[in-house]
Amino acid sequence: MSVVNGGRPSEAKVVFYNDPRIRSLFFQLVLLALIVALFWFAYDNTVANLKKRNIAQGFGFWNVEAGFDISQTLISYSAASSYGRAFWVGLLNTLLVSGVSIVLATILGVVIGILRLSKNWLIAKLATVYVEIFRNVPLLLILYFWYRGVLGLLPEPKNSIIFPGHILLNTRGLLTPRPVLGDDFIYPFVAFVVMVLIAIGLSVRAKRVQESTGVRPKTGWLSFGLIVLVPSVIFILIGAPLSFDIPVQGRFNASGGMSLAPEFVSMVIGLTTYTAAFIAENVRAGILAISKGQTEAAQSLGLSHAQSIRLVIMPQALRVIVPLLNSEYLSLTKNSSLGVSIGYPDLVSVFTGTVLNQTGQAVEMVSVTMLVYLTLSLLTSGFMNWFNRRVALVER
Amino acid sequence: MTTSAEVHFVRSQFSEPSPPPMRTSGIVHWLRENLFSSVLNSVVTLLIVFGLYKIIPGLVDTLIINAVWVANDSKACVADVVGHPVGVCWGFVAAHWDYFVFGQYPETMRWRPELFFALEVIGLAWLLVQRIPRKDLGMIYFFIVFPIVSYCLLSGSETLGLPIVQTHYWGGFLVSIVIGTVGIVISVPLGIILALGRRSHMPVARSSSVVVIEFIRGVPLITVLFMANVMFPLFVPEGWRPDSLLRVLVGVALFFSAYMAETVRGGLQAIPRGQYEAAQALGLGYWQMMIKIILPQALKIVIPGIVNNFIGLLKDTTLVAIVNIFDFLKVIEASLNDPVWRTSGMPFAGYLFAAIVYFILCYGMARYSMSVERRLATDNRH
């Protein structure tokens, strides 16, 4: 190697095709050209194929009358509504089933995760069996199992299974009494909201007092009284403006009340039982990640068992659990697209299924559906990242 | 020198022996510790034991004692016809066994899928059982030789004298395993390339890898399958007409490549910088460094992750039923819709059987991945 002034190695003379910068530039240009060529190839063929098959392009269909019914709608919808309206119905159904399942799966998952660490051998084993069964069986199978294997065995409406509280269960789904709110119901409701706000204010003040004096004023019972008792008293004083529309068992169908379609019930049970197994594992991992010394330190400070879990263990475990929960929620939302397999009218079923079959505009339907899921993923991630920052370790 | 007179006190007889400690081993201790440690625990234990006592005999009755093992149609499984209570109708599974495994694959040629299963088991064992040597040859076998041989074997080849079998005759467990195998054979190399791309210093390679990975991970598999099914034929010239199984295979392979890429990336990130620098100091180029130094170490760490991905892949192969591929679940569905077998209890038997099969496969792989994890954990303890 030639060494020139100052002992620094000179720029070695290399042929231009061995220069790393030129090489890197060359490879990137080739890659870029390949990508562009691939897209051009696909685009060119798509345009030609669409023209040959006489398929329309663009979003002109959005305002065209749909002409099909949807079994579960959160917003008003009929066969005369537009495809665009059908899109919103499907999207809302997806959000509804994901939201309900996320809440239930989190509750069930946390409970089972804690039970897996129970000191009682039988409880821990039973929780383990649950987790292993649901983690190692395909979700689609679980959905089929609940929908056809279990709910399919339900009796016809005339032989409905009747639960206390006028709840009927039959092939049409789960029917519950529907609350009918009187005009005066607004008063207890307003009282409830006001009392909740006051309770929040009390707890903020209690925290401030605790930080300045070290003694936390007891607010628990007072808040409970404010939130529960005051609205109840108002509710009773103005004559209980609430009645229930009770479902009545008919020969072929039940009428009245509020009904949950069997597809919806199966989706919620299936998604909840499946995801809860994964959440349970995450919760267990999070709690196990906290060293025993933390519990012992909390106890030596004189904290009770419940206090040490609430103030010491859980805040640290959450740091491990929250990012894991994020990905579980994301996959649950994506898994809700399996509704198409049992006829739950979610976004995929309505849009990529029925609307695609009617219009034949595959590119638009699939792209819109994918975009929606991408957006949902980003929103969920964003929210969970925000929550994660709140519980994350604050480095001082 | 000290004499005994200076010692103030010497005990001249043994003190009473203190009582032995509570037993710290044996069944009684275990029960006391694990089942009856407190009043509440004891109550809960007794409640659970009572519940199990109520449930288990019924389960054994339904699953084994009262179950029907041989049946030619659904009549054999109806309590009114048989005259005694009937449990699960396993006869349904037995009667459809061949259909569940091979679908409509021609009966005279079923040795071909059977040989395929055998080759697959050999390949997986070679790669996954630690004691079998020459993993490099195993990789070549599983990722190059085995796919080519299997393709000739399953779909046929005129030159070898094997009649062509169209893919719409394939079905059942065979199709599930084919999809799973193609998924793993393609997604591992593609995932490695995407992972390397994501960690590359070239902006074009990095950004295109990130876009592909994040896009695919953000959408559900079903939409990818729909895309493969309805959009893929539009992307290619009209004459090509890709086979419906092939379309799904492309979709599944692409989808899992993105997940595999993230797993491999984890492994790449775990390799200390010194390894890269040492390889460069030896004068190795990028690919030599990756193939000889970095990837062997990185892939070894992520074996549990890859196996976990494979569990997810196997479970998700069931989704192809939605785009009308006759996989294991779909053939069970189809048999349930057969009028000869239509009764209300039959789906229970079919789905339970499918659940047991998937559970055995997935649980087995999960145990394997856990054992590798434990082995790796001890490896790192210096």
Chai-1 contact restraints between the chains, C-beta under 6 A:
chainA,res_idxA,chainB,res_idxB,connection_type,confidence,min_distance_angstrom,max_distance_angstrom,comment,restraint_id
A,S24,B,M202,contact,1.0,0.0,6.0,A-B,restraint_1
A,Q28,B,M202,contact,1.0,0.0,6.0,A-B,restraint_2
A,Q28,B,V204,contact,1.0,0.0,6.0,A-B,restraint_3
A,L31,B,V204,contact,1.0,0.0,6.0,A-B,restraint_4
A,L31,B,A205,contact,1.0,0.0,6.0,A-B,restraint_5
A,L32,B,V204,contact,1.0,0.0,6.0,A-B,restraint_6
A,A42,B,F235,contact,1.0,0.0,6.0,A-B,restraint_7
A,N45,B,F235,contact,1.0,0.0,6.0,A-B,restraint_8
A,N45,B,V236,contact,1.0,0.0,6.0,A-B,restraint_9
A,N45,B,P237,contact,1.0,0.0,6.0,A-B,restraint_10
A,T46,B,L234,contact,1.0,0.0,6.0,A-B,restraint_11
A,N49,B,L234,contact,1.0,0.0,6.0,A-B,restraint_12
A,N49,B,E238,contact,1.0,0.0,6.0,A-B,restraint_13
A,K119,B,S37,contact,1.0,0.0,6.0,A-B,restraint_14
A,N120,B,N41,contact,1.0,0.0,6.0,A-B,restraint_15
A,N120,B,V44,contact,1.0,0.0,6.0,A-B,restraint_16
A,W121,B,N34,contact,1.0,0.0,6.0,A-B,restraint_17
A,W121,B,L35,contact,1.0,0.0,6.0,A-B,restraint_18
A,L122,B,T45,contact,1.0,0.0,6.0,A-B,restraint_19
A,L122,B,I48,contact,1.0,0.0,6.0,A-B,restraint_20
A,N136,B,F359,contact,1.0,0.0,6.0,A-B,restraint_21
A,N136,B,C362,contact,1.0,0.0,6.0,A-B,restraint_22
A,N136,B,Y363,contact,1.0,0.0,6.0,A-B,restraint_23
A,V137,B,A355,contact,1.0,0.0,6.0,A-B,restraint_24
A,V137,B,Y358,contact,1.0,0.0,6.0,A-B,restraint_25
A,V137,B,F359,contact,1.0,0.0,6.0,A-B,restraint_26
A,P138,B,K315,contact,1.0,0.0,6.0,A-B,restraint_27
A,P138,B,T318,contact,1.0,0.0,6.0,A-B,restraint_28
A,P138,B,Y358,contact,1.0,0.0,6.0,A-B,restraint_29
A,L140,B,T318,contact,1.0,0.0,6.0,A-B,restraint_30
A,L141,B,A354,contact,1.0,0.0,6.0,A-B,restraint_31
A,L141,B,A355,contact,1.0,0.0,6.0,A-B,restraint_32
A,Y144,B,Y351,contact,1.0,0.0,6.0,A-B,restraint_33
A,F145,B,Y351,contact,1.0,0.0,6.0,A-B,restraint_34
A,R148,B,P347,contact,1.0,0.0,6.0,A-B,restraint_35
A,G149,B,P347,contact,1.0,0.0,6.0,A-B,restraint_36
A,G149,B,F348,contact,1.0,0.0,6.0,A-B,restraint_37
A,G149,B,Y351,contact,1.0,0.0,6.0,A-B,restraint_38
A,L153,B,S344,contact,1.0,0.0,6.0,A-B,restraint_39
A,K334,B,P220,contact,1.0,0.0,6.0,A-B,restraint_40
A,S337,B,P220,contact,1.0,0.0,6.0,A-B,restraint_41
A,S337,B,I222,contact,1.0,0.0,6.0,A-B,restraint_42
A,S341,B,I322,contact,1.0,0.0,6.0,A-B,restraint_43
A,V348,B,I222,contact,1.0,0.0,6.0,A-B,restraint_44
A,T352,B,F226,contact,1.0,0.0,6.0,A-B,restraint_45
A,A362,B,V230,contact,1.0,0.0,6.0,A-B,restraint_46
A,A362,B,M231,contact,1.0,0.0,6.0,A-B,restraint_47
A,V366,B,F226,contact,1.0,0.0,6.0,A-B,restraint_48
A,V366,B,M227,contact,1.0,0.0,6.0,A-B,restraint_49
A,V366,B,M231,contact,1.0,0.0,6.0,A-B,restraint_50
A,T369,B,T223,contact,1.0,0.0,6.0,A-B,restraint_51
A,M370,B,V219,contact,1.0,0.0,6.0,A-B,restraint_52
A,M370,B,T223,contact,1.0,0.0,6.0,A-B,restraint_53
A,Y373,B,V219,contact,1.0,0.0,6.0,A-B,restraint_54
A,Y373,B,P220,contact,1.0,0.0,6.0,A-B,restraint_55
A,L374,B,G218,contact,1.0,0.0,6.0,A-B,restraint_56
A,S377,B,G218,contact,1.0,0.0,6.0,A-B,restraint_57
